[in-house]
């Protein structure tokens, strides 16, 4: 057996599991004389990291709890008792140390407590879902290097029972523990039967020499208007040997270039002596950087990341331990804005208007993975969001989550494990003193801070959801998370570090010191700032309401939610046939309609598209749906309008009334039917693209309350010499109104009202019409923003769109596919080739491809066709040049149609084209990253759409185009 290499080895394979009541052996037996095998009847393949329920689902011992009503077939821990979900987990590993090597067995998180047995030796892991466990197992490894590990995992102490009426957090008993509280169910979530019991995060071995590195803390400070920067680093060092360790402590900072090349910008060493068996905290000298590349949130600039590596070399041993982490130079400040009363955030001195969403967790069975996290976070960035709130009833999110937030520029609001429903504000009042063990809560909080504090995306800590922690916990958190004087928002960057540090500790010596702590989600600049229930609302709205003066009266709304119906294919994939029944539409005496969903939709927490007395059914505006496909398609139209209007309404009052908004929620950790922009299978709803449109850094929009055109500029630069092209189209393909507003100047960080739309104030306006807005640079016609609306007259509806489904217009789609292993990138050049002879010729026929967050080397570019001005190089030519040696060829598909007009609500999907697909099988390939989807094109218009996706082995992808007036779909690749 080879010598162990210094570093971490993850134990993520070969695990077995068994219910404790079905195992007669002790932990000593299992890890000495009677190790289990998968062939034994009570043992099964385990999901680690994961939960007991995830393991049972994987082995088909219970049905998928997220499918239909199957969760009701699984016994709840409140009925079965804790013993039923107490499980053994077992694995083996090889590890044989050389002289002076040491090894720790690390559990990054378990839920809720455990007994660990290694080679017959027992160690008790104490309670707490959000704490790390480290066991020095150097002296209990087997001499032959073959080791047996068994872990008996116990559920939370207070799993509670689920009342017949459900409710927020069930009977609230889970609030007595330091654990995730959503597991007893919520108004958006079904109960999790095992309460997430299990080894739910990474298990690893850490091999070191005599000296070990623990929890380094990296902090950057800036002076002279961000020209001068310092990197501060403090590290804990543990000497595991019985003699003084003479060490060289090294820090290296570099930045990755293309490929595997890393340029080292700093390399520094210090000589240290560490006493035998001691634990010391050491602060390294600051490293100076001149004009470092800064880390910016999504939409404000690049997410520049440096690689920081700290190593310790021990005399007569060599490298004893190493630690590495990426690091972003940035400064986050926030204060309560005097103009709006909302909390205002600044990054690197620049104010940032927050548009983001609330996040629960990726999967309710904690089947967490880097791949899934990457998709989740990238989706949020593609929606142009810049903040995610990790809700207090969910998780302290994992380092992998933060890794991708760092990469894609999502600021994170991390909440601790307090909710109003379970910690003092429920009905009846629940656990007024919060968790029973306050010391445990604070221990988990401290450990979470150490785990996550080096991530540039982490923006603030918050004590709880709609509640503050108990007084003693809250006081302790305020003290432990106090800001270093430099990070007080009043600090002037023109000061020198000599003016600050002589009177305070080095920033790296704080537990955090760089981020604010806010005691609760409705306090201190959030909602009304005083803890009253002033977040929300959480249901369908008339789109124009979001723009009105009286819609929301506080500067920063931490939660505002609405509908979230997925596409029909997801309904078929996640619900049995009886769940495909669309709601009944009951007309009430007051003229409103009440939706009555089927019981399965009720179970999956469906939110109706009507609010009797206030909002008429928004789906019925398009006509009564006939089946699940028709219902879901019309729901996507509503999703798009609803969420675009929400964000455009907030942005319309940027800085004058609002400082930010977080939508409740962006996704569901199961197959829920409310508040989501993509479903649990990773298929986007049209609301995803409504948000993507509305949250552009530079954006042109229509104020639905005033009918004024507005331009939004959230960037740090003034927009000068720009113009708006406005064109109105009818259902027959005629351009009813055309206007160009030129020579506009839009200041930085401003929303500017430009002028009132003339249409539909003209004579005989059409009851349903389309509006296309384009914002562009006059000097080169470069398109900055494109926004397409479908509108009806006041008091009207969209029912004329129903017969418009038959108006199929011609399209020409030119595509090129680039394949790299299992990864595909497909570029579509889509043209609406229909045009009336008398249609007005537009000033320019811009092609917009919105900036993507793709993984290829290709850069997004727009191509603009201007009358009298030839292209120097067209989009297709550029693509052809790029793919000249890496392409599967160009394909041209023509969709013929007799109609003329708008190609309405087009959307691509990707499928497996295998011949052995069964009838009714879900053939979708997911996830797919689209540069845009659910888009519409006026006659003669051209758009470029990019698709990125991975294909399973042995599968050939097929791309299909659907649209409102393209029923049945067309295969385009």
N, C-alpha and C positions, 0 to 999 in steps of 0.2 A: 504494500500500500504506500503510495507516494506521500511525501511530507505535505502538511497543510500549508496553503498559501495564505498570507496575511490578508484579511478582508472579510466581507460578508458573504454567506452562502444561504440562499433562501430555501426553506423546506416546504415546497409547494406541490409535491407529488407523492404518490404512493400511500396516502392516508386511508385508513379504514375507520369505520365507526360502528357502534352498536349501542342499543338502549341499555342503560345500566341495569335495569331489572332483568335483562335477559343474559347477563354475564355473571356467572357464579364465582369467577376468579377475582382475586385482589389485584391492585396495581402492581404489587411486588411480583405476583405470579406472572402477570402479563409481560413484565419487562425482565424476567429472568428465565423461568423454566417453561412457561406456557404462552409463548407469543401467538397471537391470533393470525388467521389467514383468511383470505377472501372466500375460501371454500367452506368455511364454517357458517352454519345457517344464520346465526345471529349477527354476523359481521357483513358489512357492505362497503362499497367504495364511498369515500367521504369527500365532501366539498370543503376544502380548506385552502384559502380563507373562504368562509361562508358560515351558514347556520345549520342547525339541526334540520329545520324544515327544508332547506335547499338540498340537503343530503337525501331526505326522504323522497322529495320530488324527483331527484336525479335517478333514484333506484326504483321509481314507479311504485313506491309503497303508499303514497298518497297521490291524489290527483293534483293537477296544476291549480293552485288556489286562486290564480288570477284569471282562469278561464270560466266564463259563465258564472254559475252559482256553486262551483266545486268547493269553494272555501267553506261552505256550509256542511260539507261531508267530512271535514277534518275536525277532530276533537280539539277544543280550546283548552289551554293550560289552566284556565279558571275552573274548568269542569274536571279535568283529568288529575290535577295536582302537579306540583313541580317535578316529582319523580319521573313522570311519564316522558318529560323532555330533558331529563338528565342523561347525558350521553358520554360514552367513552370515545376517544379519538386515539388512534394508534398509528405510528410510523416507525421506520428504521432509518438510520443514517450511518455513514462511515466517517470516522474522524479519528485520526491518530496524530497526536502532537509530537513535535520535536522538543528538544531542551529549551526551557524558558518560554515556551509558547503557552498561551492561555486561551480558553474559549468560554464565551457566554452564550446561553440559550435565551433568545429574545422572543417575547410575545408582544407585538405592537398593540394589540387589544384583544381581550376576550370578553364575553358577556355571559355570566356576570362575575363568577368566581370559579376557581378550579383547583384540583389536586393534580400535581405533576409528578409522574414517576419516570425516572431515568435509571435503567440498569438496577432496579430494585430500591433506589433511593427516592424518598418522597419530599416534595416541596409544595407548600400551600401558596397559591396565588390569591391575594386578597381581593375584596370586592371592588367593583367599579368598572363601568363599560369603557371609560375614556381615560385609561392610564396604561402606560407601558410597564412591562415586567421583564426584568433582567436577572438571570440566574447564572452564577459562575459554576460551571459544571466541569471545570478542569480536572478535579480530583475524583470524579465519578464516571469518567469515560472508561469503557472496557479496554484492557491492554491490547486486545487484538484489533481494536479500532471499529468493531461492529457494535452498534448501540441501539437499544430498544427504548422507545419513548411512548408513554401512554399518558393521556390527559383526560381527567374526568371533569366535565364542564357542567356547572350548575346554573339553572336559570336565575333571573332576577328574584330577589327575596319577596317582592310584592307584585306579582304579575297581574293581580286584580281579576275581576270578572266583568264580562260584557253585559251591560243591562239590555233588556229586550229592545228598548228604544235606541240603543247605540249611544251616540253622543260624542262629545269632544273629549277624547282620552278615556273612554269607557267609564269605569267607576273611580278613576283618578288615582288608584292605588299605586300605579307605576311611578307616580311623582314622589313617592317615598324613597325611591332608589335613585342613584346617579346613573341614569340610563336614558335611552331614547324613549320619548313619551308617545310618539305617534302610533306605537305598536298596539295600543288598545283600541285603535280606530279613531277616525275623525269624520268630519262631514265630507271629506274628499277621499277617505281611505277605509278599506275594510280592515278588521282586526288581523294582526299577525299571530297565528295560533301558538307559536313557540316563544313569542316576545323577542325574537332575534337571538335566541340562545345559541352560542357557538364560539368557535375560534374565528372571529369575523375579520381579522386583519392578519398581516404578514407574520409568519414564524421564520426565524432565521438563526443561524450560528454566526457569531462574530469572533474570528480568530485574531489574536493580537500577540505581540511580544510582551515584555514586562510592563510597558506603559500603554495605557489606553486613553484615547481621546473621547470626551463626552460633551455633547451639546454645545458646540461652538456657537457664538452669537456674533453676527455680522451687522454692522450699521454704517451707513454713509452720512456724511455731513457736507454741506456746501457753503462756499463763501464767494464773494466777489461776483454775485449774480450767476452762480452755477459754473463759473470758469474754473474755480479751484474746488477740489473735492478730496475728502479723506475717507479711507476705509478703516473702520475700527473693528477690532476682533478680540473677543475674549473667549477663552477655552478652559474647560475643566480637564484636568489630567489626573489619572489614577495610576499609582504605582502598585502593581499587583505582586511585586517581588518582595523578598525579605531583606533587600539591600538597597542602598542609595542608588538611584538611577541617574547617570550622567547623560544628558539628552541634548540633542539639537532639534529645536522646534522650528519648522519651516512653513512658510506660507507662500503660495504661488498664485498669481492672478493672471489669467489669460482670456483671450476671446477667440471663439471658433471662427474660422473662415470656411470657404467652400470645402466640402469633402471632410477629410480627417485632419486638416491642418489647424493647429492652435498656435496663436501668437502670444508669447508670454510677455506681459507688460510689467510685472513686478515679481521679484523673487527675493525673499528676505529670510534670514535665519537668526535664531537666538540660542545661546548656550544656557542650559538650566540644570540644576540639581534638584531631584525630587526625592524627599525622604522615603524610606522603606514603608510600604503599606499605607501611604498617605494619599489624600485627595486634595488637590490644590486647584485654585482658580487663578489663571494667569491672563493678563491683558498684554497683547503684543503692541509694539509701537505702531502708530498710524502709518498707513501707506498713502502717499500723495499722488493724486491724478490731476492732470491739467486737461480740462474740457473732455471729461469722459463721455462716452455715449450714454445718453439717459434712457431709462425705461419709462415708457408712456402707456397710458391706458388705450384701449381700442378706440380708434377714431381720432386720437390726438398725435400720434407719431409711432415710431418703431418701438418694439419691445426688445431693446438691446439687453443682452444678458452676458455677463462675464462668468468664467469658471474659476471658482476659488477652491484651492486644494491645500489642506493643512496636513502635514506629516510630522511624525516624531521619530527620530532615529536615536537609538540607545547604544552607548559605547559597548563594544564587544558583542553586540547582537545585530545591529543593522536597523532597517525600518521596522518599527514596532507597531505602528498603527497609522492609518490614513483616513481622511474624511474629505469629501468633496460636495459641493453644492453650487448651483448656479445662483448668480446674484445680480440684482438690478439696482443701478444707481438712480434713486428717486427720493423725493420728499413729499409726503402726504400731510396736508393740514386740513383742518375743518373748524368752522365756527358757526354760531347762529347768525344768520344774515339779518341785518337790521331792517332791510327793505321788505322782506317777505316773512320773516320769522322762521324760515326753514333752515335746515343745516346745509351749509355751503362747503363743498369740498374743493380743495386746490391740489393739483399735482405739479410739482416743479414750478410753483408760483402761478400756474395758470388755473383759473376757475374751470370746473368741469360740470356741465349740466348732466345730472344722473338720469339715465334711462336704462332700466334693467328689470330684473325679475327675482321672485322668491324661489328658492330651491329647497327641496326637502331632502332627497337623496336619490341616487341613480336607480336603485332596485330595492324593493321591499324585502327581499330575501337575502340582501347584502351579497349578491353575486357581483362583486365589484371587480373591475379589471381596468388596466391601462387603456385597452382598446375602447371600452365603453366610455370611460371618462373622457378620452380624447374626442370622441364623437359628441358627447354632451356639451363639452366646453366650446368646441369649435362651432357647434350649432348656435350657441349664444353669441359668439363673436360674429357669426354670419348674419345674425339679426341686427347687427350694429349696436348691441347692448354694451354697456361699459361697467355694470355692477351686477353681482349676484349676492343675494342675502341667504346665508345658511341659517334657516329657521330654527328657533330654539327647541322645537319638539323633535328635531331630527338628529343629525350627527355633528360631532366635531369632525369636519371633513378631513380626508386622508391626504398625505403628502402628494399622491398622484393627482388628485383633484387640483391641488394648488399648483402643481407643476404645469399643468395645461392652462390654468388661469394666468400663470406667468408668461407662457408662450403666446397666448392669444389676447392678452391685455384686459382680462376681466378683473376689476377690483372686487374684493370679497369683504362682505360684512359677516363676521363670524359671531354667532350667538352662543351663549352658554345654555345649559339644559334646564331652563325654566320656562313654563308657559302659564299664562293666566288661568287657563282651564284646569290645569293640574296642580297649580301652586298658589291657591288663595283666591281665585276669582271665578271659579266654576259655580254651577248650580246643581246640588248645594255647594257651599263654599268648601274648597278642597285644600287639604294640606297647607294651612296658612303659614306654617314655618318651613315650607319647602321640603327638601329631602331630609330624612331623619338624621343622616350623618353629615353635618356641615363641614367637618374637617376633611372627610373624603371628597366632598364636592370641591373644596379649595385645592386639595392635592391633585385631583383630575384637571382642574383649571390650570394650575401651574404647569403640569406636565404637558398639557395641550399647547400652552404658549411656547414652551421650549421646542416642541415638535414642529411648530408651524412658523415661528417668528422670522425666519430668514427669507420668506417668500415675498417678493416685491408686490405681489397682487393683494396681499392681506392688508386691508385698509383700516379696519376698526374692530374693536371688541364690543359686544353688547351683552348686558346682563341677562336679558330674557325677552321672550315674546309676550307683548301686551301685559307685562308684569316685571317688577324689579325683584331681584333676589331678596331673601330675608336680610334684615338690617346688618347682622354680623358678617354675612357673606358679602353683601354689597360694599360695606366699609372696607373689608379686607381686599376686595378686588380693586377698589379705587386706590388703595395704598400700593398694592403690588404692581398695578399697571399705571402708576403715575408717570407723566411725561418727563423726560429729561428736559432741563431748561431750554436747550437748543430747539427742541421740537414744539415748544409753545408757539402758537400761531403768530404771536407778536414779534418773534425773533427777527431781527433785521439781517438779511443775508450779507450786508456790507460789513458786519462785525467780523473780526478775526477770531479764530478759535482760541487765541490767547485771552480774548476778552471774556470767554465763556467757561472754558474748562478749569481754570485755576479755582473756581468757586464750586465746582461740581465734579462728580465722578465721570470717568470716561463713559460715553453712551453704551458701549458694549457690556458694561458691568451691571446694567439694569436688566430686570426680567424681560422687559420689552423696552419701554421708554420712548418709543417712536410713534405709537398709534394711540388715539384717544380710546378711552373706555366710556361708553354711554350706558346708563343703568338699565334702560329698557327701550323697547322698540317704539314707544309712543311718548318718549320723554326727550327733552333737551334738543329741540329742533326737528323732531319727527312727529307727525300728526299735529295735535295742538300743543305738544311739548309738555303737557302736564299729566299724562297717563290716562286721560279719558279715552273712551272707545271712539276715536275719531279717525280710524282708517276705513277702508272700504270705499264704495259699495262692492258687492260681489256678484252682480247679476247683469243681464242684458240691459243695454241703454239705447236710447235714441242717439244715433251717431252725433248729431249736432249738439247734444247736451254737453259733451266733453269740452266744447269751446265756450260755454256760457259762463257768465260771471259767478253764478251761484252754484256751480257744480261741486267744487271742492274749495274749502276756505282756508286751507293751511299750506304752508310753503313746501313741505316734503311729505308725500304720502307713501308710507312703507308698504301698504297693501291696497291694491285696487284690482278687482278680478271680474271675470265674465265667463262666457261660454267656452267650449273646447271640443266640439264633436269631431272625431277623426273621420278619415275617408272610409268608404263602404268596404274596401278590401280588408281593413283592420277590423271592422265589425264582424265580418265573416270569419276572420282568423281567430278571434278572441271570444266570440259568443256562439252558442249553439243556434240552430235555425229559429227557435222560438224567440231568440233575442234579436232577430232581424226585423221584427214587427215595429213599424214606425209609430210614433205617438198618435193618440186620438186628439183631435182638435175640437174641444168643447166650447161653443160660443156662449158667452155669459150675457146676462141681461143688460149689462153696461156697454155691450158692444165689443168688449175685449174677448180674447180667446185664451182658454186655459189648456195647456198641453198635459196629457195624461200618458206618461211613458209606460212601457211594459215593465213587469217586476224585475227583470234582469237589468234594465237600464237604471231603475231605481237603486238596485244593489250596487251598481257601478257609479253611483252618485251623479247621475245626469243632471245638468242645469238646463232648464227650458230656455227657449228662444223668445219667450214672451214674459211679460210681467203685468198681469191684469191690473188695470187701473192706472198704469203709468206708461207701459210700452206695449204696443201692438206686436203681435207675433211677426218677427223679422223674416222668418222663412216663408210665411204665407204671403209676404209682399211679392214673392215670385210666383205665386200660384200654389195650390194644394199639391204636395208631393204625392207621387203614386206608389213608390216603393222605396226600399232602403237606398238604392243608388241615387234616385232623384232627391231624396231627403238629404243625403250626405253631400251631394253636389251643391244644393242650395245652401246647406249649412256652411260650406266653404266660402261661398259668396259673402255670407253674413260675417263669418270669422274674419275675412280680409278687411271688410269695411269697419267692423267693430274695433279691431285693434289698431288699424291705421288711424282711425279717428281719435282713439284714446291718446296715442302718443303725439299726434299732431295737435290735439287740443292742449296738452300739457306744454308742448314746445312753443305753441303760439304765445304762451305767457312766460317764456323763459326769462328769469331774473325779475320780471315785473310782478309776478305773483308766485311763481314756483322756482324751487332750486332742484327738484328731482322727483322721480316717481319710480316705484318698483311694482311690477304687475304680479298679482297673485293668481296662478303661479305659472311658471314656464313649462312644466312637465309634470307627469305623475310617475311615482315609483311602482305603479302597477297599471292595469288596463282600465283606468278611470275614464269617465266621460265628462270631465269638466276642467276648466282652467289649464289649458295646455297648448303649446305651439308645435309639439310633436308628440307622438304616442309612445307607448312603452316598447314598441317594435322599432322605433326610430324612423317613422314616416312623418314628414312634416305636414301640418295643416296649412291652409291658405293664410291663417292668421300669422304664421311664421313670416310670410313674405309681405304681409301688411306692415308688420313691425320693421322688417328689413328696409322697406321703402321709407317709412315715416322717420326712422332713426338715423338716416343718412347724416353725416357731418355737415354736408351742404345740401339743402333740400328746398324744393319749391312745392307749395301746398295751397289748397283752397280752404279757407275758414268756413266751415259748414254753417256757422251761425250768422256770419255777416256777409257771406258771398264775396269776400275780398281775397285777392291773391296775396300770399305772403312768401317771403324768402327767409330761410333759416341759415345762419352761418355760425356754427359752433366752433369753428377753427380759430386759431390765433392770428390769422391774417385777414386783412380787409379784402373783400371781393370788389374789384373795380371793373368798370366797363363790361358789365354782363347784361344779358337780355333775357326776357321771357317770351317764348312763343306759346300762344294759347290758341287751340283749335277745338271747335265743337262739331260733333258728328252725329248724324241721325242713324236710324236703323236701316235706311236705304243706301248708306254709304256716301251721302252728300255732306260736304263741309258747310255747316250752317253759319259759323262765325269764325273769323280768323283775326288775330291781333298779335302784334309784336310790340313789346314794351322795352325800349332800348335805353342804353347809357345809364344803367342802374349801378349804384354803389351800395354795398352792404357791409356795414362795419363788422369787425370781429366780435364774436360772442353776442350777436344780436339777432332777433327776429324782427323783420321789417314788413309792415303792411304796405303793399304797393298800390293797388287800385281795385275798385269794385268790378266784378265781372259784369259785362253788358248783357250776356245771355244768362237767364231766360227772360229778361225784362223786355225783350223785343216783341213784336206782334206775332201772335199765333205760335208760341213756343211749342216744341214737341213734348209730349208727356214723359217720354224717356229719351235720354240723350247721353252721349259720351263726351268727356272732356279730357284732352291730352295737354299736359303742361310740360314744357321743356325749358330748362335754365341752361344757358350756354355762354361761353366767352365770345365776345363779338369779334376779336382779332383773328381767331382761327376756327370759330364755330365749334370749339371743343365743348362737348356736352358735360354738364356738371350734375344735373339731376333730371330725372324723367318721372312723371307721376300721371297715372291714368285713372280716371273716375268714371263710374256709371252712376247716373243721377236721375231722379224723377222730380216732377214739380211738387211744390208744397201740398201736402195732403194726398198725394198720389201714391203709386206703387210701381213695381217692376214687372207687372204681369204681361206687358207687351214683349218681354224678353222670351216668354215661353214659345210663341210661334217663331221667334228668331232662331231657335235651335235648328230649324230647317234651312236656314240661309247659309249654306256651306260655301265658303269662299276659298279661292285657290291659294295654295302655299307652295313655296319652293324652299327646301331644306337641304343645305349643303353641310355635310358632316365629315369630320376627320377624327380618327381614333388613334390614340397613342397608348401603347401597352408596355408596362414595365413589370414583369413578373405577373402577379395577380391583380395589379393595380391598373385601372383604366382611366384615361382622361379623354373625354369626347367633346369636341367643339362643334356646336351647331350654329349655322348662319341661316336664320329664319327670315323669310320675306313674304309679306302679304302682297301677292301679285295682282290682286283685284283692284280696279280703279275705274271710276266713272269718267267718261270723256270730258265732262264739264266740271270735274272736281278741281277745286282750287289747288294750284301748285304751291306747296309749302316752301318757305324761305330756305329751309335746309332739312334734309332727311337723315338726321343723325342716327347713328347706330351706337347704342350704349351697351357696354358690358361693364357691369358694376365690379368694383375691385373684389377679388376673391381672396379666400384664405386657403388656397389650394396647397398641395404638397409638392407640386411639380416646379420646375424651374421657369415655367412660362409666366410671363407678366401679362396682366390684363390691360388691354388697350382698346380704346374706342376708335371707330372709323366714321368719318363724317363726309357726307356727300353734299356738295354745295353747287347749285346751278352755276355754270360758267367757270367752274374751278375743278380741275381734274385731280384725281387721287394721285399722290406720289407713289403710294403703295397701299393697296386695299387689304382688308382684313384677311381675305382668303389667301392672298399672296403671302402675307406675313406668316400665316399658319403653315402654308405649304413649305415656305423656306425653313421654318423651325423643324418641321417634321420630315425634311427631305431624306433623312436616313433612319428615322424612327417612326415609321407610320404604317398603318395597315391600308392606307389608300383613302382617296376621297370618294364619298358617295353622295349622289344627288338624288333626292326623292321629291317628287311633285305630287301634291295632294290636289286633285282637280275638283273644282266646284263651280256651280253655275251662278252663285250669288256674288254680290258686290257689297263690301262693307267691312266692318270691324271683325277681325278674327278674335273672338271673345273668350277670355278665361282659359287660355291654353296651358296645359301642364303635361310634362314628360313623366314617365315612370320607366323603371328598368326591371326586366324580368329574366328568369332563366328559361332558355328556349329548348330545354331537353325534351326529347320525344316521349319519354316515359312519365311525363307529368300526369297525375291523376286528375280527373274532372273535379273542379271545385277547389283544387289545391291552390294555396297561396304561393304563386310563383315569383313574387317580388324579391328583388335583391336589395337588401337594406344594410346599412344606411347608404344614401346617395347625397352628395353635396352638390346642389344646383346653384349656379350664380344667380339665377332667378327662376321662378316658376309661378304658375297661376298669373300669367301675363297676357296682355291684349295688344293687338296691333291694328292701327288704322290702315286704310288702303295705301299701298306703296311703301309702307314702313318696313324697315329691316332691323332685326335685333340679333345680337350674338349671345348665346347661352352656352355655358360650360358645365359639364357633368363630371364628377370624380367619384369613383366607387371601386371597391375590391370585389373580386369574383371568387366564389368557392372553387376548389379544385374540380376539374372535369365539367364545368358549367360554361356554356356559351351565352353571353348576355344578349338580350333583345330590348331595344328601346322603342317605347310606344308613346305616341302623342294623342292626347285627348283634349277636348275643348267643349265649350258650351254648344257651339254650332259644328261640332265634330263628333257626334255620338258614335259609339262603337269603337272608336280609336283607330289609329293608323300606325303600322310598324314603319319606323323611319330608319332603323339600323338593325 
